[in-house]
């Protein structure tokens, strides 16, 4: 499988609310870019952030740390949407599900469990 290219698409949803759609892997190299994009969105007046993770490939401890920094920064609410099964398990195991606003999966969220063959 080819690795996905990393990208962050920022969309203003309403006054004071932006969505950051992540594609690719959120790791040591890319987590600072997420923090920078969120900082810029907040500087543009978007206190409320929705982080769409449907296109996320992998998330390591740096990515988890970035979510925590964003949610604990006090600048406004942060909601995680499109959380796949593996990331949800990681958030549950680390106790972050209780600290972060994690949207419950819906039928359109693709299960990220892959067959090993």
VOTORRO-154887 format. One record per residue: z, y, x of N, C-alpha, C, O, CB in turn; residue in three letters. Coordinates in steps of 0.05 Angstrom, whole numbers, plus 5000, padded with zeros to 4 digits. Glycine has a CB too. Layout:
ZYXZYXZYXZYXZYXALA;...
//
This chain:
500049765017500050005000500050255018501550275037502450004981UNK;498350445011498250695025500550875018501350884995495550835019UNK;501751015038503851205031502651445016500451525021505251305057UNK;504251544997503451784982503752034999505652045014504951804955UNK;502052224995502352485008504652624995504952614971499752645007UNK;506252765011508452915001507553174989505953325001510552975023UNK;508553234965507953494953510153574933511553394922505253494938UNK;510453834930512253934910510654134893509654334904514854074923UNK;510454084868509054254849511154404833512754274818507054094830UNK;511254664834513154824820511854954796509755084798514455044838UNK;512954914772511955024747514155164733516355054729510654794730UNK;513655404724515555554708515355464680513155484668515155874711UNK;517455354668517455244641518255444620517155444598519255004639UNK;520055624627521055824609522356034626522556004650522955714587UNK;523256244613524756454628527256324641528856214626525456694610UNK;527456344667529756234681529755944685531755834694532156304666UNK;527555804680527455504682524855424696522655504688527755374655UNK;525155264717522755164731522954854735525154744736522455294759UNK;520654734736520454444742519354414770517254534777518754284721UNK;520654244786519554174812518753874811520453704809521754214835UNK;516153824812515053554810514553454838512953564853512453544792UNK;516053244845515853134872513952894873513952724854518653044883UNK;512352874893510552654897510852564926510852734945507552724891UNK;511152304931511352204958514252124964515752064945510452404978UNK;514952124989517652034998519452265003518752455017517351855022UNK;521852254992523952454997525852345018527452165013525452534971UNK;525552455043527152335065527952565084527952795077525452125080UNK;528852485108529852675128527852895133528653125137530452525154UNK;525252835134523253035140522553215117521853445121520752895149UNK;522753115092521853265069524053395052523553575037520253095051UNK;526553295055528753405039529153705044529653855025531353265047UNK;528853805069529054095072526954255057527454485048528854165102UNK;524554135053522454265037523254285008522654484995519854115040UNK;524654084998525654094970527654324968527554484949526853824962UNK;529454334986531554544986530254824987531055004973533554515009UNK;528254855004526755115007525355184981525455414972524755105030UNK;523954984969522555044944524455114922523855294906520854794935UNK;526754984920528755054900529855334905530355484886530954844900UNK;530355394930531355664937529455884929530156084918531955684967UNK;526855834934524756024926524556054896524356274885522055944938UNK;524755824881524655844852527055994841526756154823524655554840UNK;529355954853531656104844531456404851532356574836534255984856UNK;530356464874529956744882527956884863528057124859528856754911UNK;526156724851524256824831525456844803524056904784521756654831UNK;528056784800529356814775529756564759530556574735527957004759UNK;529256334771529556074757532255944765532355804785527155884763UNK;534256004750536955884756536955584748538255424762539156034741UNK;535655514726535655234717533255094729530955184727535555224686UNK;533754864741531654704754531554424743533654294740532154694784UNK;529254334736528754054729527153934752525054034759527254024701UNK;528153714764526753584786525553324774526953144768528653524810UNK;522953324773521353104762520752904784519352974804518753204748UNK;521752664781521552464803519652234796519652024810524252354809UNK;518052264775516152044768514351964791513751724794514452134744UNK;513552154808511752094830513152034856511852014877509852324835UNK;515752004855517351954879516951664889517151484873520352014875UNK;516451634914516151364926518851264935519851064924514151364949UNK;520051394954522551304966524351544967523451774970522151174994UNK;526951484966528951704969531151584987532451394980530151794942UNK;531651715010533751625028536151795025536351965006532751625057UNK;538151765042540651915040540152215043541752375032542551815062UNK;538152295057537552585059536652695032537352925025535352635081UNK;535152545018534352624991536652634972536952824956532252434980UNK;538452444973540852444957542552684963543652814945542552184961UNK;542752744989544352984998543053234987544553424978544452995028UNK;540453254987539053494976539653524946540153754938536053474981UNK;539653314931540353334903543153434899543653604882540053054889UNK;544953334915547753414913548053714921549553864907549553244932UNK;546753794942546954074951545854264928547054464922545254124977UNK;543654184916542554354895544354364871544654574858539854244886UNK;545554144864547254144840549954274844551154384826547653854830UNK;550954264869553554384875553454674884555454794890554954214896UNK;550954774887550555044897551555264879551955494888547755094903UNK;552055204854553155404835551055604825551855794811555355544848UNK;548555574832546555774824545455714796544055884785544255774844UNK;545955474785544955404759544655104757544854964777542355544753UNK;544155014732544054724728541554594741539454724743544054664699UNK;541854344750539754184761539653924745541653784742540054134792UNK;537253854735536953604720534853434734532753534741536153654690UNK;535453174738533552984749532252834726533652724709534952794769UNK;529552834725528152684705526252484719525552514743526552874686UNK;525252294704523352104715524551924736523151834755521052244725UNK;527151874735528551714755527751414751528251304730531651754753UNK;526651294772525951014771528350834774530550914779523850954792UNK;527850574770529950374770531450364797533850364798528850104764UNK;529950364819531250344845532950594851535150564861529150304867UNK;531850824846533451074851535851084832537951164841531651324847UNK;535450994807537750994788539950814799542350884798536850894760UNK;539250574809541250394821542650524845545050494848539950134829UNK;541150664861542250804885544251024876546351054887540050914902UNK;543451174856545151384845547651264833549851374836543651554824UNK;547451044819549750904807551650804829554050844827548850674789UNK;550550674849552150554870553650764887555850714896550450384889UNK;552450994890553751204906555551384889556851564900551651364920UNK;555551344863557251514846555951774839557251944826559851564859UNK;553551824848552152084843551252114814550852344804549852114861UNK;550951894799550151914771552252074755551652214737549851634759UNK;554752044764556952184750557052484758558052644742559652054757UNK;555952554781555952834790553452994783553553234780556352844819UNK;551252844780548652974775547852944746548652754733546452854794UNK;546353134736545253104709542652934711540553034718544653394696UNK;542952674705540752494707539752424679541352304663541452234724UNK;537352494673536252434646535852134643534952004662533552584642UNK;536552034620536151754614533151694614531551854604537451674587UNK;532351454624529451384624528451354596529851274578529051124640UNK;525851414593524551384568522351174572521851084594523351644557UNK;521051094550519050884551516650954570515450774581517950824523UNK;516051214573513751284590514351284620512551314636512751554582UNK;516951264628517551254656516850974667517850774656520651314661UNK;515250964687514350714698516550594715517750724731511750754715UNK;516950334710518950184726517850154754515650064758519449904713UNK;519450234774518550224801519149964816519049954841519650454816UNK;519949754802520449504814517749374820516049344802522249314796UNK;517349284844514749164852515148874858517248784868513549314876UNK;513148714852513148434858512948394888511348534901511048284843UNK;514448204899514148134927512747864927513647674915516948114941UNK;510547854942509047604941508047514967506647304969506747624922UNK;
//
